[in-house]
Amino acid sequence: MIDVLYFAWVRERIGLPRERVDTSAATVADLVAELRSREDRYAAAFADLRSLRVALDQQLADFSAPLAGVREVAFFPPMTGG
C-alpha cells in the first residue's frame, strides 16, 4: 500500500486530497497508468504529465523513478515564484 497525495488542481479534479492505493506498479509512470485507467476524473488529472511534478517520500522525483520501498507519492503542479 502506498499513500498517494494530490495537491491544488490535481486534488480538485480527482476530488480527494489523499488515498491509500494497493498497487503493483514498479515506477511512478506505472502508477499513473493504473490511476488513469480507474475513471475519467483520474484520466483528466493525469492527462498532461508535463504539467505535473511528483515527490516520493517528500523528495522530488521523475516519473521513471522506482516505487520500491516508497511509502508516499505526492502529485502537484509546478511551483511558481513571486
C-alpha positions as CSV (number, residue, x, y, z in Angstrom):
1,M,0.0,0.0,0.0
2,I,1.2,3.5,-0.9
3,D,-0.3,6.8,0.3
4,V,-1.0,9.0,-2.7
5,L,-1.5,12.7,-2.1
6,Y,-3.0,15.2,-4.5
7,F,-2.5,18.9,-4.3
8,A,-4.0,22.0,-6.0
9,W,-5.9,21.4,-9.2
10,V,-4.9,17.7,-9.2
11,R,-6.9,17.3,-5.9
12,E,-9.8,19.3,-7.4
13,R,-10.0,17.1,-10.5
14,I,-9.8,13.8,-8.6
15,G,-12.0,15.0,-5.6
16,L,-9.7,13.6,-2.9
17,P,-6.8,15.1,-1.0
18,R,-5.2,11.6,-0.4
19,E,-5.9,7.9,-0.7
20,R,-4.2,4.6,0.1
21,V,-3.5,2.6,-3.1
22,D,-2.8,-1.1,-3.4
23,T,-0.5,-1.2,-6.4
24,S,1.9,-3.5,-8.1
25,A,3.4,-0.6,-10.1
26,A,7.1,-0.6,-10.5
27,T,7.5,3.1,-11.3
28,V,5.7,6.3,-10.9
29,A,4.7,6.2,-14.6
30,D,3.2,2.7,-14.0
31,L,1.2,4.1,-11.0
32,V,-0.1,6.9,-13.1
33,A,-1.2,4.5,-15.8
34,E,-3.1,2.5,-13.2
35,L,-4.7,5.6,-11.8
36,R,-5.7,6.9,-15.3
37,S,-7.5,3.7,-16.0
38,R,-9.7,3.9,-12.9
39,E,-12.1,6.5,-14.2
40,D,-12.4,9.8,-16.1
41,R,-11.6,12.1,-13.2
42,Y,-8.1,10.4,-12.9
43,A,-7.6,10.5,-16.6
44,A,-8.3,14.2,-16.6
45,A,-6.0,14.9,-13.7
46,F,-3.1,12.9,-15.3
47,A,-3.8,14.0,-19.0
48,D,-0.6,16.1,-19.3
49,L,2.3,14.9,-17.2
50,R,4.3,17.9,-18.3
51,S,2.1,20.0,-16.1
52,L,2.8,17.8,-13.0
53,R,5.5,17.2,-10.5
54,V,5.9,14.2,-8.3
55,A,7.6,13.7,-4.9
56,L,8.4,10.3,-3.4
57,D,8.6,10.4,0.4
58,Q,8.8,14.2,0.2
59,Q,11.7,14.2,-2.3
60,L,11.3,15.4,-5.9
61,A,11.5,12.6,-8.4
62,D,10.9,11.8,-12.0
63,F,8.0,9.8,-13.4
64,S,10.5,7.0,-14.3
65,A,11.5,6.6,-10.6
66,P,11.0,3.2,-9.0
67,L,8.4,2.8,-6.3
68,A,10.2,0.0,-4.3
69,G,10.2,0.9,-0.7
70,V,8.3,4.2,-1.2
71,R,5.6,5.0,1.4
72,E,4.2,8.2,-0.1
73,V,3.7,9.6,-3.6
74,A,2.6,13.2,-4.0
75,F,1.4,14.8,-7.2
76,F,1.3,18.6,-7.6
77,P,1.6,21.3,-10.3
78,P,5.0,23.1,-10.6
79,M,5.6,25.8,-8.1
80,T,5.8,29.3,-9.3
81,G,7.7,32.2,-7.8
82,G,6.5,35.6,-7.0
